[in-house]
């Protein structure tokens, strides 16, 4: 479970790193109305909560202390962290390029650089909004429509691309996995 958590955190780290760069470039390139005071206040509160949560090592979540979790992560070799980081980066790049490819397929005239700026900003903003996994497509769709409308992409085209991404990366793999789970039979145990 903690290794799965590590993979998710590495994916979030990649999303935040590339998303912050993309969002900065997006804000400097396009006219965006942002309330910087509220944004900085939100980030400050989030950092304070995170700092005090990690500082209190006796805090337990479902019976597991943060100290035990940190000890577990300290035992993991650096090579594993590095490979997890690289795989997360590759996954991020595949998803980003897939979105760009669908933009081209739908006939959207946007350069690769500008598309990646908007796509990385979209992934960052969609990732920091707390949501249930099944509603992820709704969050990504609304963020994508807002950001791509600033660039001049039609809303219907953006929603179609987000829907295609959702079908290709969530619905179809889930259906295939469900078929596998339904056909899976536990091996019969040998009676002694």
Buried (B, 14 or more C-beta within 10 A) or exposed (E): EEEEEBBEEBBBBBBBBBBEBBBEBBBEBBEEEEEEEEEEEEEEEEEEEEEEEEEEEEEEEEEEBBEEBEEBBEEEEEEEEEEBBEBBBEBBEEBBBBBBEBBEEBEBEBEEEBBBBBBBBBBBBBBBEEEEEEEBBBBBBBBBBBBBEBBEBBEEBBBBBBBBBBEEBBEEEEEEEEEEEEEEEEEEEEEE
